[in-house]
Amino acid sequence: MQNEEKRKRIIAAVTVAGVILIVILFAVVIYQIIEISVLSERRNRLREEYENTLEQIVEGNDWLENYELNEDAIMYQLALQNGYRPR
């Protein structure tokens, strides 16, 4: 009788430990899935920002080249806009 009760307690303890282990592992898996999705969204957002930055650099270079080619005309227009009157 004592051995049977002891055996039942051991079986119950092992079952509880097993269930707790399964619940903990399930929680870890869920956490990892959420973390992967968050990092994936962040990677996509950073990729978009990178592409936008490259686009702005190209546009900036185009503007700079245009400015360098037409610097005198641009300076003259700015001077006129700011009150300069040619003689």
Secondary structure, 3 states (H helix, E strand, C coil): CHHHHHHHHHHHHHHHHHHHHHHHHHHHHHHHHHHHHHHHHHHHHHHHHHHHHHHHHHHHHHHHHHHHHCHHHHHHHHHHHCCCCCC
